[in-house]
Each structure stands twice: as C-alpha cells, then as structure tokens.
C-alpha cells in the first residue's frame, strides 16, 4: 500500500485537474478495480468457452483465477463459493508406462 501511496503522492498533475488528492486516489482505485474485474471476466469467459458454455458460472471464475499465476497469488486465500477444485491427478496414481511392445515381452515360446 505504501508504494501506491508514493506513486499517488508523486503525481501532482491529478491534483491540478481534479482539485484534491482524494479524487485522484478514488479514480486510481476505480481504475485498478475495473482492470482486475475485466481481467477476471476475460479469463472466466475463455474458461466458459472451453467448456462449451455461454454463461459464466462460479466454476469458470475458479478455473480462471487458479490457472493464472498472478491472480492465483492475489486471490490465494479467497474461497469462491461453488467454485470446486482444479482437476488434478497425482502422478503416483497414474498407471505406469511400460516399454514392452507386442511380441517383445521375452516370454518363452510354447512350442514343444
């Protein structure tokens, strides 16, 4: 928050146009919130389109936020109601891939 305060304090051009520092802070805060909302809605819309849906539901917002590194860090402690969890299967639970091919198993022929 202090870095934002320093940025606002160092910009006197806002004060000249608007008259007070309070207005410049309010406009800056509104611009940041508008940007964050647009970013989340864009990513959630992409997630909805990937799932062949026309409406954004909380699940799409959850997928959008958790798949984006910066939004996930910003909203790391946030719980999205009805958002579910990210699909994830631990690698230990996946079936093991074997290098054996048909006929190359090394088994002994059954001819006597």
C-alpha positions as CSV (number, residue, x, y, z in Angstrom):
1,X,0.0,0.0,0.0
2,X,2.9,2.4,0.7
3,X,4.2,2.0,-2.8
4,X,0.8,3.0,-4.2
5,X,0.7,6.0,-1.8
6,X,4.2,7.1,-3.1
7,X,3.0,6.9,-6.7
8,X,-0.1,8.9,-6.0
9,X,1.8,11.5,-4.0
10,X,4.4,12.0,-6.7
11,X,1.7,12.8,-9.4
12,X,0.7,16.4,-8.9
13,X,-1.0,16.5,-12.3
14,X,-4.0,14.7,-10.9
15,X,-4.3,17.4,-8.2
16,X,-4.3,20.3,-10.7
17,X,-7.0,18.8,-12.8
18,X,-9.3,17.4,-10.1
19,X,-8.5,19.8,-7.2
20,X,-7.8,17.3,-4.4
21,X,-5.7,14.3,-3.8
22,X,-8.8,12.4,-2.5
23,X,-10.3,12.4,-6.0
24,X,-7.1,11.2,-7.6
25,X,-7.0,8.3,-5.2
26,X,-10.6,7.4,-5.9
27,X,-10.0,7.4,-9.7
28,X,-6.9,5.4,-9.3
29,X,-8.7,2.8,-7.2
30,X,-11.6,2.7,-9.6
31,X,-9.2,2.1,-12.5
32,X,-7.4,-0.7,-10.7
33,X,-10.7,-2.4,-9.7
34,X,-12.0,-2.1,-13.3
35,X,-8.8,-3.6,-14.7
36,X,-9.0,-6.6,-12.2
37,X,-12.7,-7.2,-13.0
38,X,-12.0,-7.1,-16.7
39,X,-9.1,-9.5,-16.4
40,X,-11.1,-12.0,-14.3
41,X,-14.1,-11.8,-16.6
42,X,-12.0,-12.3,-19.8
43,X,-10.3,-15.4,-18.3
44,X,-13.6,-16.7,-17.0
45,X,-15.2,-16.2,-20.4
46,X,-12.4,-18.2,-22.0
47,X,-12.9,-21.0,-19.5
48,X,-16.6,-21.0,-20.2
49,X,-16.0,-21.2,-23.9
50,X,-13.5,-24.0,-23.4
51,X,-16.3,-25.9,-21.6
52,X,-18.8,-25.1,-24.4
53,X,-21.0,-22.9,-22.2
54,X,-22.4,-19.5,-22.9
55,X,-22.7,-18.3,-19.3
56,X,-20.0,-17.7,-16.7
57,X,-20.6,-19.6,-13.5
58,X,-18.5,-19.6,-10.3
59,X,-16.7,-22.7,-11.6
60,X,-15.4,-20.8,-14.6
61,X,-14.2,-18.0,-12.3
62,X,-12.4,-20.5,-10.1
63,X,-10.7,-22.1,-13.1
64,X,-9.7,-18.7,-14.4
65,X,-8.2,-17.4,-11.2
66,X,-6.4,-20.6,-10.2
67,X,-4.9,-21.1,-13.7
68,X,-3.5,-17.6,-13.8
69,X,-0.3,-17.2,-11.8
70,X,-0.7,-13.6,-10.7
71,X,-4.4,-13.8,-10.0
72,X,-3.9,-17.0,-8.0
73,X,-1.2,-15.3,-5.9
74,X,-3.5,-12.2,-5.4
75,X,-6.6,-14.3,-4.5
76,X,-4.7,-17.2,-2.8
77,X,-6.7,-17.1,0.4
78,X,-10.1,-16.5,-1.3
79,X,-12.7,-19.2,-1.4
80,X,-15.1,-18.9,-4.3
81,X,-18.4,-20.4,-3.4
82,X,-19.5,-23.3,-5.7
83,X,-16.1,-23.0,-7.5
84,X,-14.9,-26.5,-6.9
85,X,-11.3,-27.5,-7.2
86,X,-8.8,-27.7,-10.0
87,X,-8.7,-31.1,-11.7
88,X,-5.5,-32.8,-10.6
89,X,-4.5,-36.4,-10.5
90,X,-1.3,-37.1,-8.6
91,X,1.4,-38.7,-10.7
92,X,1.7,-41.7,-8.3
93,X,-1.9,-42.7,-9.1
94,X,-1.4,-42.8,-12.8
95,X,-0.8,-46.2,-14.5
96,X,2.9,-46.9,-15.1
97,X,4.0,-46.8,-18.7
98,X,5.9,-49.9,-19.7
99,X,8.4,-50.1,-22.6
100,X,7.3,-53.6,-23.7
101,X,5.7,-54.0,-27.1
102,X,3.7,-56.8,-28.6
103,X,5.9,-59.9,-29.2
104,X,8.9,-58.3,-27.4
105,X,7.9,-59.5,-23.9
106,X,10.7,-62.0,-23.9
107,X,8.4,-64.9,-23.0
108,X,9.4,-68.4,-23.9
109,X,7.6,-70.0,-26.9
110,X,5.0,-72.6,-26.0
111,X,6.1,-74.9,-28.8
112,X,7.5,-78.3,-27.6
